[in-house]
């Protein structure tokens, strides 16, 4: 039993439901990471895991967009005015950035193997995660991490997997992002 006069740090919770939720999130994330490490890079299991991760990130981003726009307060909300379900805006941005980095990999694989439904799902997930990351989070580190993550992803592909259409499409997206950044009412520019 805790005495009423004992001050607790903000990182320690006595709420059983919240603690169980975060333990479950940790267990799921650890399981996905270990399954990913057990399979070769080119395997369908790894593509499936990246697709599941991308879909979960997009579903959370879509739910966070709904909650933010409608004023809905989810049970473990630390601050209803903050976008996302994490207590820290950088954690929310990192989660959304994970979906933004996984989606181009699924998109590339889907178009190369002619899986149009998976490609459309990846494009939709990328759009939702990018919208949440660029327009709703207040994290500056998330934007920088997104640029670094996509750059490292492209560099890690190697010359055999880097095609002209891929580089042109990423160049067009980067140019669109720069124009969006330079726009007069740019949320990202004001944030930086």
C-alpha positions as CSV (number, residue, x, y, z in Angstrom):
1,X,0.0,0.0,0.0
2,X,1.2,3.5,-0.8
3,X,0.8,6.3,1.6
4,X,-1.1,9.3,0.3
5,X,1.9,11.6,1.1
6,X,4.5,9.7,-0.9
7,X,5.3,11.6,-4.1
8,X,5.7,9.4,-7.1
9,X,7.7,10.2,-10.3
10,X,5.6,10.7,-13.4
11,X,7.0,7.6,-15.1
12,X,5.6,5.2,-12.4
13,X,2.0,4.3,-12.6
14,X,-0.2,2.6,-10.1
15,X,-3.0,2.1,-12.6
16,X,-3.3,-1.6,-13.4
17,X,-5.1,-1.1,-16.7
18,X,-2.6,1.3,-18.1
19,X,0.3,-0.9,-16.9
20,X,-1.2,-4.0,-18.5
21,X,-1.8,-2.1,-21.8
22,X,1.9,-1.0,-22.0
23,X,3.1,-4.5,-21.0
24,X,1.0,-5.9,-23.9
25,X,2.3,-3.4,-26.3
26,X,5.9,-4.3,-25.3
27,X,5.2,-8.0,-25.7
28,X,3.7,-7.6,-29.1
29,X,6.5,-5.3,-30.3
30,X,9.2,-7.7,-29.0
31,X,7.5,-10.7,-30.6
32,X,7.3,-8.9,-34.0
33,X,10.9,-7.9,-33.7
34,X,12.1,-11.4,-32.8
35,X,10.0,-13.0,-35.6
36,X,11.5,-10.5,-38.0
37,X,15.0,-11.3,-36.9
38,X,14.4,-15.1,-37.4
39,X,13.5,-14.8,-41.1
40,X,15.7,-13.9,-44.1
41,X,15.4,-10.4,-45.5
42,X,13.7,-11.5,-48.7
43,X,11.2,-13.8,-47.1
44,X,7.5,-13.3,-47.4
45,X,7.2,-13.5,-43.6
46,X,9.2,-10.3,-43.3
47,X,7.1,-8.5,-45.9
48,X,4.0,-9.7,-44.0
49,X,5.3,-8.4,-40.7
50,X,6.2,-5.1,-42.3
51,X,2.7,-4.9,-43.7
52,X,1.1,-5.7,-40.4
53,X,3.3,-3.1,-38.7
54,X,2.5,-0.5,-41.3
55,X,-1.2,-1.2,-41.1
56,X,-1.2,-1.0,-37.3
57,X,0.7,2.4,-37.5
58,X,-1.9,3.7,-40.0
59,X,-4.8,2.4,-37.9
60,X,-3.5,4.1,-34.8
61,X,-2.8,7.3,-36.9
62,X,-6.3,7.2,-38.3
63,X,-7.8,6.7,-34.8
64,X,-5.6,9.5,-33.4
65,X,-6.8,11.8,-36.2
66,X,-10.4,11.0,-35.4
67,X,-9.8,11.5,-31.7
68,X,-8.0,14.8,-32.2
69,X,-10.6,16.2,-34.6
70,X,-13.7,15.0,-32.7
71,X,-12.4,15.7,-29.2
72,X,-12.8,12.1,-28.2
73,X,-10.7,11.3,-25.1
74,X,-9.4,7.7,-25.0
75,X,-9.1,6.1,-21.5
76,X,-5.3,6.6,-20.9
77,X,-5.1,10.1,-22.2
78,X,-2.3,12.1,-20.5
79,X,-3.2,15.4,-22.2
80,X,-6.3,15.5,-24.5
81,X,-4.8,18.4,-26.4
82,X,-1.8,16.3,-27.5
83,X,-2.0,14.4,-30.7
84,X,-1.6,10.6,-30.5
85,X,-1.9,8.0,-27.8
86,X,1.6,8.3,-26.3
87,X,2.5,10.5,-23.4
88,X,5.3,12.1,-25.4
89,X,4.9,13.8,-28.8
90,X,8.3,12.4,-29.9
91,X,7.1,8.8,-29.2
92,X,4.0,9.5,-31.3
93,X,6.1,10.9,-34.1
94,X,8.5,7.9,-34.0
95,X,5.6,5.5,-34.2
96,X,4.1,7.3,-37.2
97,X,7.6,7.6,-38.8
98,X,7.9,3.8,-38.5
99,X,4.7,3.4,-40.6
100,X,6.1,6.0,-43.1
101,X,9.3,4.1,-43.5
102,X,7.7,0.6,-43.7
103,X,5.1,1.7,-46.3
104,X,7.5,2.5,-49.2
105,X,9.1,-1.0,-48.8
106,X,5.7,-2.7,-49.0
107,X,4.8,-0.3,-51.9
108,X,7.9,-1.2,-53.8
109,X,7.5,-4.9,-53.3
110,X,3.8,-4.8,-54.2
111,X,4.4,-3.0,-57.4
112,X,7.4,-5.2,-58.4
113,X,5.4,-8.4,-57.7
114,X,2.2,-6.9,-59.2
115,X,0.1,-7.1,-56.0
116,X,-2.0,-4.1,-56.7
117,X,-4.2,-4.4,-53.6
118,X,-1.2,-4.5,-51.3
119,X,0.2,-1.5,-53.1
120,X,-3.0,0.5,-52.7
121,X,-3.1,-0.5,-49.0
122,X,0.5,0.7,-48.6
123,X,-0.2,4.0,-50.4
124,X,-3.2,4.6,-48.1
125,X,-1.3,3.8,-45.0
126,X,1.6,6.0,-46.1
127,X,-0.9,8.9,-46.6
128,X,-2.5,8.5,-43.2
129,X,0.8,8.2,-41.4
130,X,2.3,11.2,-43.3
131,X,-0.7,13.3,-42.6
132,X,-0.5,12.6,-38.9
133,X,3.2,13.2,-38.8
134,X,3.4,16.3,-40.8
135,X,0.2,18.2,-39.9
136,X,-0.8,17.0,-36.4
137,X,2.2,16.1,-34.3
138,X,4.3,18.9,-32.8
139,X,7.5,16.9,-32.9
140,X,10.4,18.4,-34.8
141,X,12.5,15.2,-34.3
142,X,9.9,13.2,-36.1
143,X,10.3,15.2,-39.3
144,X,14.1,14.9,-39.2
145,X,13.8,11.2,-38.4
146,X,11.5,10.7,-41.4
147,X,14.0,12.3,-43.7
148,X,16.9,10.3,-42.3
149,X,14.8,7.0,-42.2
150,X,13.8,7.3,-45.9
151,X,17.3,8.2,-46.9
152,X,18.8,5.2,-45.1
153,X,16.0,3.0,-46.5
154,X,16.9,4.1,-50.0
155,X,20.6,3.7,-49.4
156,X,20.1,0.2,-47.9
157,X,18.3,-1.0,-51.0
158,X,21.4,-1.3,-53.0
159,X,21.9,-0.6,-56.7
160,X,20.1,-3.8,-57.8
161,X,16.8,-2.7,-56.2
162,X,17.0,1.1,-56.9
163,X,15.2,1.7,-60.1
164,X,14.7,5.0,-62.0
165,X,11.0,5.1,-61.4
166,X,11.6,4.6,-57.7
167,X,14.2,7.4,-57.5
168,X,12.0,9.7,-59.7
169,X,8.9,9.1,-57.4
170,X,10.9,9.8,-54.3
171,X,12.4,12.9,-55.9
172,X,8.9,14.1,-56.7
173,X,7.7,13.4,-53.2
174,X,10.8,15.2,-51.8
175,X,10.1,18.2,-54.0
176,X,6.5,18.2,-53.0
177,X,7.6,18.2,-49.4
178,X,9.9,21.1,-50.0
179,X,7.1,23.1,-51.7
180,X,4.8,22.2,-48.8
181,X,7.5,23.4,-46.4
182,X,7.9,26.7,-48.2
183,X,4.2,27.3,-48.4
184,X,3.1,30.5,-46.5
185,X,1.0,28.7,-43.9
186,X,3.3,25.7,-43.5
187,X,2.8,23.9,-40.2
188,X,6.2,22.2,-40.5
189,X,8.1,25.4,-41.1
190,X,6.5,27.1,-38.1
191,X,7.3,24.1,-36.0
192,X,11.0,24.1,-37.0
